[in-house]
């Protein structure tokens, strides 16, 4: 299987096995609440954007997080744009896509977008 074939396959469901889907305001509230117990990462993904697909692929290919280390939530922002808007409003982070927002105790401790998304920057943010 070529690189392009693996890349295309990685962009289709199912998402990474450790990611929970954000599909409702209740899911967002649950993610924020969970951040009081574990760090929570929100990944906002545009399924029609090549840069977003590459960011998702980069996260998944280097994934080495334990299930108790950080909780990951995946948002298909084309299908659930109102949730993306709620994230921006509730967390006071300007919307970007792709975007990763890291929460601890209900507060944003790190966020980044586009080509800066990766496992190493998330690991560094978790240590701070």
Secondary structure, DSSP 8 states (H G I E B T S, - for coil): --HHHHHHHHTSSS--TTEEE--SHHHHHHHHHHTTTSEEEEEEE-TT-HHHHHHHHHHHHH----TTTEEEEEEETTT-HHHHHHHHHHHT----SSEEEEEETTEEEEEEEGGG-SHHHHHHHHH-
